[in-house]
Amino acid sequence: MLRSDIPAVNRLLKAAFHNAKAPIIDLVAIQTRDPFRVLLGTILSARTKDACTAAACGRLFEKVTTPDDLRRIPLSELEKTIYPVGFFRDKARHLKELPDVLEKKFGGVLPETVEALCELPGVGRKTANLVVALGFDKPAVCVDVHVHRITNRLGLLATKTPYDTEMALREILPVRYWKTRGTPALYRLGRPAALRVTRTARDARSPPIVIRDKNEPEAPKKPLRKARKGLG
């Protein structure tokens, strides 16, 4: 696969995204148009199914729409409100810490960059990129473990961590594709695709797809390694 193929691949990803059910954080962004609630929803969504996240967001947003609301609500009530999202106690603690950290570091204003958002409790690069893209409508490259795995399985990249994958995609992809449905679609469709790749990897007989410049010599072909159990 050449870099000149990126526009065509982007169109396919956009089509796949539009044919899939909208993820809950997309719906939060559309319905609230509020970066703060997009942040809250994204924190809740980690390691949690969309249906559970949606219900928890509905309960939380009835009580919390601003940092001051978070400051006033007791931790025990916050835990009960967001339960049963994954790691609900940790997430409730992070949410309770959020208003003070916002005030201390950013004057109470939610920052709009990935690096600054990562200074908030419970926020990593995946969450920060999603908030930048959906909350602030700015270009961002959102990568989770599934996107990391599938891009490497397909031979698109050769990276060791999701952070390395994000940096590589930022270098490879023109900025105009960051906030279109190309990269977000890969993120949202990554888990089921990663599962499909894992199930079929043992039967693969062809070399992986490789993205390279037209003038770059093709690397020597290597045999595919046997798929590890438990991926995805």
C-alpha positions, 0 to 999 in steps of 0.5 A: 500500500502506497501513501497515495492510497490514503485518500481511497482508504479514507473514503472506505473508512468513512463509508464503514463508519457511517454504516455503523451505529454511532458511538455514545461519545459522538452522540454526547458531542452532538446532543450537548455541544459541550466539551466538558460533558464530552470529557466526562462521557469519555472518562466514563466510557473507558473499559465500558460498553456503550449501553452502560456508558450511555445510561451512566451519562444520562444519570450524571448529566442530570446532576452535573453539567459544570465543574462546580456541580462536580465539586458539590456532589458527594463522592459516595453519590457520584459513585452510585450515579456512575455505577456500574461503569468499569472502575467506577470508584477510580473514575468517581475519584478522578471526577471529584479531583477534576474541578480543583485541578482545572482551577489550579492549572487552567483557571477553571477553563477546560484546555483545548490541547492534547498535552494540556488535557493529559494533565487532568485526572483520569485523562490519557492521550486517547481520551484527550484526542477524543475530546479535542476532536469531538468536544472542540472540533479540532484535528486529533489522532485518537489511538487505542490498543485496538487501533494500535494492534490492527495497524500493526497486524496489517503492516501499515505500521511497525510500532511498539505502543499506542503512543508510537502508533499515534505519533506515526499516524500523525506523521503519515496522515495529512492533517485534513484526514485527522478529524474526518471520519478516517482516523476516528472510524479506524478508532471506533471500528478498531476493536471488531476489526482487530478481533476479525484480524486475530481470528484469521491471522493463523490462516494468512498466506500473503505478506502484510500490507505495507505503506511506503513512498513510491520511490522507497525500495520494498523491504525484504519479505518476512514470514508471518508470525503465528498469532498470539492468543488473547488479542483484542 
